[in-house]
Amino acid sequence: MKFLRDIFYKTFIGRLINTFKALYTYLKDYEYIADTLYSEAFKIVLKEYLNVEIRKDWIGRLYGVINPNINKEGQFDVTKTIIELDDEDTNNNEYVKHWTYKQLTLIGEVFKIENLYHFIDLEFKPVGPQGSDNYLLIFDIVSRKEFTKTLKKTLLHGTIYAIIIIALLILL
C-alpha cells in the first residue's frame, strides 16, 4: 500500500496536493511566528545577543552579517576568539555555529518560544575576504522552504505536462 501511495504522490495531482499541504503548514506557522520574527523587539534582541544589524529581504527572510570577534563597540574582543583555529587562521566554522546557536537558545528563552528551531531556520555562510571571520546569517520560516521546494516540483511537473500536450496538439 505504501508503494501505491508513493507512486500517487509523484503524479501531478499528488504533487499539487503536497503543495497545498505545504502552503497550509506555512500559513499556519507564519501566523504563529510572524509577530515575533518581524518585530522590532526581535531585531533589538538579535542586536544585543548576536551583535548583528538585521534587514528584511523582499520575500520575508531576515539577514545580517556577524563577526563573533567584534564586540558591541566595534572593537576586537579577545574573549570570543577561539584558541583552536582552522587552516586559514580564522575561527573554526563549527565554533562560530555553536556560539550562534547558543545565543539563539537564549533568544528563544527571552521570547518564550518553545522549540524556536521548529519554526525558524538559520542559514549560515562565511562571507567576505578569507580570514575575516564574517558570517551571513539568514533567518527564515522553516515551512516556507518546504513550500517553495514542493511548489518548484509541481511547477516543473506541470510545465513538462504542458510541453507534452502542446507537442501532441502540434503533431495532430
TORZA-867441 format. One line per field, with one value per residue (C-alpha): y, x, z; residue in three letters. Coordinates in Angstrom, 1 decimal. Layout:
c2	[Y/...]
c1	[X/...]
c3	[Z/...]
bavo	[Ala/...]
***
This chain:
c2	[0.0/2.4/1.7/2.9/5.9/6.8/6.5/8.6/11.5/11.5/12.2/15.8/15.6/14.2/17.0/19.5/18.1/18.2/21.8/22.8/20.9/22.7/26.1/25.4/24.5/27.6/29.9/28.3/28.6/32.2/33.2/31.7/33.1/36.3/38.7/37.7/37.2/40.6/42.6/45.4/43.6/40.6/42.8/44.5/41.2/39.9/43.1/42.5/38.8/38.4/42.0/42.0/44.6/42.7/43.6/42.0/40.9/41.0/37.5/38.0/36.5/38.3/38.6/40.2/39.7/38.8/38.6/36.9/38.6/42.1/43.4/45.9/48.9/47.6/46.6/43.3/41.1/38.6/36.8/35.5/34.3/30.6/29.2/26.4/27.9/26.3/26.2/29.9/31.0/32.0/30.8/27.3/27.4/24.8/27.0/30.0/28.0/26.7/30.2/31.5/28.6/29.1/32.8/31.8/29.4/32.4/34.5/31.7/31.8/35.6/35.3/32.2/30.3/26.6/24.8/28.0/25.9/24.2/27.5/29.4/28.1/29.6/29.5/30.2/31.2/32.5/35.8/38.5/38.1/35.0/35.2/37.8/35.6/37.3/35.1/35.8/34.7/34.2/33.6/32.1/30.3/26.5/25.7/28.4/26.3/23.2/25.1/26.6/23.2/21.5/24.4/24.2/20.4/21.0/23.8/21.7/18.7/20.9/22.5/19.1/18.1/21.3/20.8/17.3/18.4/21.3/18.9/16.5/19.2/20.4/16.9/16.2]
c1	[0.0/2.9/4.2/1.0/0.9/4.4/3.6/0.5/2.4/4.8/2.0/1.0/-2.2/-0.1/2.4/-0.4/-1.9/1.6/1.9/-1.4/-0.4/2.9/1.1/-1.3/1.6/3.5/0.5/-0.2/3.5/3.6/0.6/2.3/5.8/5.5/4.6/7.8/10.1/9.3/9.0/11.3/11.9/13.3/15.7/16.8/17.4/19.4/21.4/22.0/22.9/24.5/25.7/24.1/22.1/19.1/17.4/14.4/14.5/11.7/10.4/10.5/13.8/15.8/19.6/22.6/26.4/28.1/31.7/31.9/35.3/33.9/32.1/29.2/31.5/33.1/36.3/38.2/37.2/39.9/37.5/35.5/38.5/38.9/42.4/41.9/42.0/41.3/43.6/43.1/43.9/40.3/37.7/36.5/33.1/31.8/32.8/31.0/27.9/27.9/28.3/25.4/23.1/23.9/22.9/19.7/18.7/18.9/16.8/14.2/14.0/13.6/10.6/9.3/9.0/9.3/11.3/12.3/14.2/11.0/9.8/12.9/15.6/19.1/21.4/25.0/27.5/31.1/31.4/34.0/37.7/39.4/40.4/37.8/35.5/32.4/29.3/26.0/23.0/19.7/16.6/13.7/10.5/11.2/7.9/8.5/11.4/9.3/6.6/8.9/10.5/7.2/5.9/9.0/8.5/4.8/5.5/8.2/5.9/3.1/5.4/6.5/2.9/2.1/5.0/3.9/0.3/1.4/3.7/0.8/-1.5/1.1/1.6/-2.1]
c3	[0.0/0.8/-2.7/-4.3/-2.1/-3.1/-6.8/-6.3/-4.7/-7.6/-10.0/-10.8/-8.7/-5.8/-6.1/-6.2/-3.0/-1.4/-2.5/-0.9/2.3/2.5/1.8/4.7/7.0/6.0/6.6/10.0/11.0/9.7/11.7/14.8/14.4/12.2/15.1/16.9/13.9/12.2/15.4/16.4/19.7/17.9/16.0/19.2/20.9/17.9/18.1/21.8/21.7/18.3/17.6/14.1/12.2/10.7/7.5/5.7/2.1/-0.4/0.4/4.2/5.2/7.8/7.2/8.7/8.9/12.2/13.3/16.7/17.4/17.3/20.4/20.5/20.4/17.1/18.9/18.6/21.6/22.6/24.9/22.0/19.9/19.9/20.5/18.0/14.6/11.2/8.1/7.3/10.9/11.5/13.9/13.2/11.4/13.9/16.8/15.3/14.6/18.2/19.5/17.3/18.3/22.0/21.6/19.7/22.5/24.9/22.4/22.3/26.1/26.0/23.7/25.5/22.2/22.9/20.1/18.3/15.8/14.7/13.2/12.4/10.1/10.2/7.2/8.0/5.3/5.5/3.6/2.9/2.4/3.6/7.3/8.2/10.3/8.8/8.5/6.8/8.9/7.1/9.3/7.5/8.4/8.1/6.4/3.7/2.4/2.2/0.4/-2.2/-2.7/-3.4/-5.5/-7.7/-8.2/-9.0/-11.5/-13.2/-13.4/-14.8/-17.3/-18.6/-19.0/-20.8/-23.2/-23.9/-24.6/-26.8/-28.8/-29.2/-30.4/-32.9/-34.2/-34.6]
bavo	[Met/Lys/Phe/Leu/Arg/Asp/Ile/Phe/Tyr/Lys/Thr/Phe/Ile/Gly/Arg/Leu/Ile/Asn/Thr/Phe/Lys/Ala/Leu/Tyr/Thr/Tyr/Leu/Lys/Asp/Tyr/Glu/Tyr/Ile/Ala/Asp/Thr/Leu/Tyr/Ser/Glu/Ala/Phe/Lys/Ile/Val/Leu/Lys/Glu/Tyr/Leu/Asn/Val/Glu/Ile/Arg/Lys/Asp/Trp/Ile/Gly/Arg/Leu/Tyr/Gly/Val/Ile/Asn/Pro/Asn/Ile/Asn/Lys/Glu/Gly/Gln/Phe/Asp/Val/Thr/Lys/Thr/Ile/Ile/Glu/Leu/Asp/Asp/Glu/Asp/Thr/Asn/Asn/Asn/Glu/Tyr/Val/Lys/His/Trp/Thr/Tyr/Lys/Gln/Leu/Thr/Leu/Ile/Gly/Glu/Val/Phe/Lys/Ile/Glu/Asn/Leu/Tyr/His/Phe/Ile/Asp/Leu/Glu/Phe/Lys/Pro/Val/Gly/Pro/Gln/Gly/Ser/Asp/Asn/Tyr/Leu/Leu/Ile/Phe/Asp/Ile/Val/Ser/Arg/Lys/Glu/Phe/Thr/Lys/Thr/Leu/Lys/Lys/Thr/Leu/Leu/His/Gly/Thr/Ile/Tyr/Ala/Ile/Ile/Ile/Ile/Ala/Leu/Leu/Ile/Leu/Leu]
***
